[in-house]
Amino acid sequence: MKTKLLLFFLLFLTIQSNAQQLIYNFISSPSTFKIFNDKIIFYGNQEDTGRELWLSDGTPSNTKILKDIYLGTEPSVKSGSTILNNKFYFIARDESSEGEIWETDGTDSGTKKVTNFINGRTFKLTTVGDKIFFLVRLETNKFQVWKTDGTTNGTVFIKEISDYSNNSTFEGNCNNTFIFTIQVASTMNSRVWRSDGTADGTYPITQQMDGNGSDSGGTAGFTQYIVHNNKLYFVTRYFLYETDGTLENTKNIGNVWNAQNNIVGHSSVIEANNKLYFMFYSSELNKLSIWKFDDITKNLTEIYVNTSNKYFTPSNFSKTDDSLLFLGSNSNGNTSLLSLNLNDYSVKDLKEIVNNDVQRSDFFFVSFYDSATIYKVTKDEYFISSGIDEKFLRKGWIFNKTLNTAENVNELDNITQAVVFKENLYYGKEMKLWKYGNNLSTPIVGKKSSLLFFPNPTTNVINVKAGNDNQVESVQIFDLNGRIVINSSDFLDDKIDVSRLSAGAYVLKVKVNGTEISKKIIKN
């Protein structure tokens, strides 16, 4: 019986060691992942084709280039894409143009050019109802508003607007109306416009206003756009605004973060339990603030403030069943994964992620590099990619909500872009496309180490053995509330005495050869 158990758990851990799978090799890391028609569509760069559009169903055999649009090694794909009527629309350059709108149904023969006049002057595509809207930049301070049904003949000019500089900082959709924000020429202010697809129905719906600093376009841009209950919300330097796409129903809701003296370095917004939550972070103040907006009561209140005497790493919001996850300062002044309870707004420290005593000597906060990103992978598991450290490297963490564990997984370090597809994580790293599979909370066991534990379920004792002459460095057991119930001092002769534990589920955490391995165990 013991031999069968040994073989079973050896097989089990061998399966887990293959959690990371190589999908495809490129000459630079693949990027800009999106989901289209039950596939991943992304930018891939091959030596003989340059950067083109690729499709993958998540397997090596079905990961292929869509079409070599700019023949040879010249890159074709540029920023800007959308989906309309089960077709993917994107911007690409070829031998005759610096950038036109293309469409694809996911096949080479079904990949065709739609426009022939843009020549690289469009940067975003927005689906609104049964049309795609886009802006074309002309000479200095002039733009044209266009729409298309996805055909050449169905691409129609709407209106020209003047006295606006730079590209739009937002293009979106609310109530089948195209909404866009664009900077006013010779100012640091922006204005929100709307278009219903007609010249008369294309006009500004706000005055000139300044942004809070956390938009990628700088202080001119507004932030935290989100559609909620058929209204679009966004934040300026001082205020929260809402609009239904009409001038008469575009309103100032109230004051939020006052960015007069300290602009926002990073921001996030999320909808949860029919309420909106807005995050503001300042690296100058080492302060993070969360505001709640209730659309029913129209109440806008600050519900949480997090300050520190030293820099800490912010992140986006991510939602569990009853809480919001985000990164903030802990009692030690370092960065932890925090959980905000949506019922009473209490905050719990789940795991320290970053030691803030170590910081780049040239530090100047830039959100893309210095903030962390949280991805929800399954209903229980979340992937966290930290901001860059003093060596310009990132750490990859897996948080398991049910087991209440958070572990650094070396294979997930230094990931800048990822996508969740069919409850698996796909990402570009080291010029390759990778997949990280199920049971994310069990880190990979390296080729030079292995671990056997048995029996499971157990009544009195669990045997823990490290193979290949490796030593077990530490052993801990936690209950499902995260409390430690057994530590390494109880580990003798490769055995853990669990006889005094109550029946139920626990988390076994073992460190071997520098790798921490967590696994659920059952005590009978």
Helices and strands as residue ranges (DSSP letters): H 2-16, E 20-25, E 28-36, E 39-46, E 50-56, G 60-62, E 63-65, E 77-84, E 87-94, E 97-104, E 112-113, E 126-128, E 131-137, E 142-148, E 155-162, E 164-174, E 177-184, E 190-195, E 202-204, E 223-228, E 231-235, E 239-243, E 251-255, E 266-272, E 275-282, E 287-294, E 299-307, E 318-319, E 323-329, E 335-341, E 347-354, H 367-370, E 373-376, E 381-385, E 396-400, E 405-408, G 410-412, E 418-421, E 424-429, E 432-436, E 451-454, E 461-466, E 472-478, E 484-486, G 488-490, E 491-492, E 495-497, E 504-512, E 515-523
